[in-house]
Amino acid sequence: MLATLTIGFVLARLGHYRAHGTVQSTVVLLNLVLIVKVMLPSFQRGTPDLLMSVHALLGGIMELLGIYILLVAGTSLLPQRLRFQNYKPWMRTVFAGWWVVVGLGVCIYAPWSTTTPLAAQDKSADGPTITFSNFRFEPKEVTVKPGTTVTWINQGGKHTIEADNGAFKSPDLVAGGAWRLSIFVRLSRSQGRHGHGRRYPRKVTA
């Protein structure tokens, strides 16, 4: 998205205003679809942390400003008192704002893909190993005796592992990370929690 916005910015500097308008409008509208279809449902399923909330807020503000500019520049829907004539400050503010939003997003979400191969490769525990990535778990169900050590290996995203009854909870696991637990308590199911707070059932019976 940022690369496309940059292309649009360059087109405006070169005087190709029609092409500039087409590129920027397309990016803003596609980003709106992404926000509605992906980002909002993700936040509704859990409570984001402070940095994620700030990132979402800034991104929402930039998106609203982008839509406002489109309405002013490309339509006659807004009354005259809500319109502006000098486009440069508005467009440059939104362009700079998107750089901040994307940079903040990289700082927040890039560590989720950090791999720790040694942790994932060490499978010396005496019990079963469960691998998971977002919506998929393998195997889907595990039954163990009390005292058995179960290993969870994260193959993608950022997750925690926790019991429904609160008996245990792992630290955050990024891609490639592993966590082991010797299960001495009786439980019917544990579950994975995604980095956005979403829950995915994963049954472990002891």
C-alpha positions in Angstrom: 0.0 0.0 0.0 2.7 2.5 1.0 4.6 1.8 -2.3 1.5 2.5 -4.3 0.8 5.7 -2.4 4.4 6.7 -3.1 3.9 6.1 -6.8 0.8 8.3 -6.6 2.8 11.0 -4.9 5.4 10.9 -7.6 2.7 11.1 -10.3 1.3 14.3 -8.7 4.8 15.8 -8.6 5.2 15.1 -12.3 1.8 16.7 -13.0 -0.1 13.5 -13.9 -3.0 14.4 -11.8 -5.6 12.1 -13.3 -3.4 9.1 -12.8 -2.5 10.3 -9.4 -6.1 10.5 -8.4 -6.9 7.0 -9.8 -4.0 5.5 -7.9 -4.7 7.2 -4.6 -8.4 6.5 -4.7 -7.9 2.9 -5.4 -5.5 2.5 -2.5 -7.9 4.3 0.0 -10.9 2.2 -1.1 -9.1 -1.1 -1.0 -7.7 -0.3 2.4 -11.2 0.5 3.6 -12.3 -3.0 2.5 -9.3 -4.5 4.3 -10.2 -2.6 7.5 -13.8 -3.7 7.4 -13.2 -7.4 6.5 -10.0 -8.1 8.5 -9.0 -5.6 11.1 -12.4 -4.8 12.7 -13.4 -8.4 13.1 -10.0 -9.2 14.6 -10.4 -6.4 17.3 -14.0 -7.5 18.1 -12.8 -10.9 19.1 -10.4 -9.8 21.7 -8.9 -6.8 23.6 -5.8 -5.4 21.8 -2.9 -4.0 23.8 -1.9 -0.3 23.9 0.4 -0.3 20.9 -2.0 -2.2 18.7 -4.8 0.3 19.8 -2.6 3.3 18.9 -1.7 1.7 15.6 -5.4 1.1 14.8 -6.4 4.6 15.9 -3.8 6.3 13.7 -4.6 4.0 10.8 -8.3 4.8 11.2 -7.6 8.6 11.3 -5.5 8.4 8.1 -8.2 6.3 6.4 -10.9 8.8 7.3 -8.7 11.7 6.1 -8.1 9.9 2.8 -11.8 9.4 2.3 -12.5 13.0 3.1 -10.0 14.1 0.5 -11.6 11.8 -2.1 -15.0 13.3 -1.3 -13.7 16.8 -1.8 -11.6 16.2 -4.8 -13.7 13.7 -6.7 -17.3 14.4 -5.8 -19.8 17.2 -5.1 -21.4 15.5 -2.1 -19.9 17.8 0.5 -21.3 21.4 1.1 -19.0 24.3 0.3 -18.2 25.0 3.9 -16.7 21.6 4.3 -14.5 21.8 1.2 -11.0 23.1 0.8 -9.1 24.5 -2.2 -5.4 23.9 -1.2 -4.9 20.1 -1.6 -1.2 19.9 -0.9 -1.2 20.2 2.9 -4.0 17.7 3.2 -2.4 15.1 0.9 1.1 15.5 2.3 -0.3 15.1 5.8 -2.1 11.9 4.9 0.9 10.6 3.0 3.3 11.3 5.9 0.7 9.8 8.3 0.6 6.5 6.4 4.4 6.3 6.6 4.0 6.6 10.4 1.2 4.0 10.5 3.2 1.5 8.4 6.4 2.0 10.3 4.6 1.5 13.6 2.9 -1.6 12.2 6.3 -3.1 11.3 7.6 -2.4 14.8 4.6 -4.1 16.4 4.0 -7.1 14.1 7.4 -7.9 12.7 8.6 -9.6 15.9 5.7 -12.0 15.6 7.5 -13.7 12.6 10.9 -13.9 14.4 12.0 -17.5 14.4 13.7 -19.5 17.2 14.8 -22.7 15.4 16.6 -24.2 18.3 13.4 -24.1 20.5 11.3 -25.6 17.7 13.8 -28.4 16.9 14.3 -29.6 20.5 11.6 -32.3 20.8 13.3 -34.4 23.5 10.2 -34.3 25.8 8.7 -37.6 26.7 5.1 -36.7 25.7 3.3 -35.7 22.5 4.1 -32.6 20.4 1.4 -30.3 19.1 2.2 -28.0 16.3 -0.1 -25.1 15.5 -0.4 -22.2 13.1 -3.3 -19.8 13.3 -6.5 -21.9 12.7 -4.8 -25.3 12.4 -3.6 -27.7 15.0 -1.8 -31.1 14.5 -2.9 -33.4 16.1 -6.4 -32.1 16.8 -6.9 -34.1 20.0 -4.5 -35.5 22.5 -5.1 -37.7 25.6 -2.3 -38.0 28.1 -1.7 -39.4 31.6 -1.1 -37.0 34.5 2.6 -36.2 34.7 3.1 -36.3 30.9 5.0 -33.4 29.3 3.2 -31.9 26.3 5.1 -29.7 23.9 3.5 -27.0 21.8 5.3 -25.6 18.8 4.1 -22.4 17.1 4.5 -22.5 13.3 3.1 -19.1 12.5 1.7 -15.9 14.1 1.8 -14.9 17.8 -0.1 -17.1 20.3 -0.3 -18.2 23.9 -1.5 -21.6 25.2 -3.8 -21.6 28.1 -6.3 -23.9 29.9 -10.0 -23.1 30.0 -10.0 -23.3 33.7 -7.0 -21.0 34.1 -4.7 -23.8 35.4 -1.8 -22.7 33.1 -0.9 -20.2 30.5 2.2 -19.9 28.3 4.1 -16.7 27.5 3.7 -15.2 24.1 5.0 -17.6 21.4 6.2 -16.2 18.1 6.8 -18.3 15.0 9.2 -21.1 15.7 8.8 -20.9 19.5 8.0 -23.9 21.7 6.5 -24.3 25.1 6.4 -27.4 27.4 4.2 -28.3 30.3 4.1 -31.3 32.5 0.4 -31.8 33.1 -0.3 -32.9 36.7 -3.8 -31.4 37.0 -7.0 -32.8 35.6 -8.3 -30.8 32.7 -10.6 -31.3 29.8 -9.3 -28.9 27.3 -6.6 -26.3 26.7 -6.7 -23.7 24.0 -4.6 -21.4 21.9 -5.1 -17.7 22.0 -4.0 -15.7 19.0 -2.1 -12.4 19.3 -5.3 -10.4 18.7 -7.1 -12.2 21.5 -8.9 -14.8 19.3 -9.5 -18.2 20.8 -9.0 -21.5 19.0 -10.1 -24.8 20.7 -7.4 -27.4 21.1 -8.4 -30.4 23.1 -5.9 -31.9 25.6 -7.5 -34.4 28.0 -5.7 -35.7 31.1 
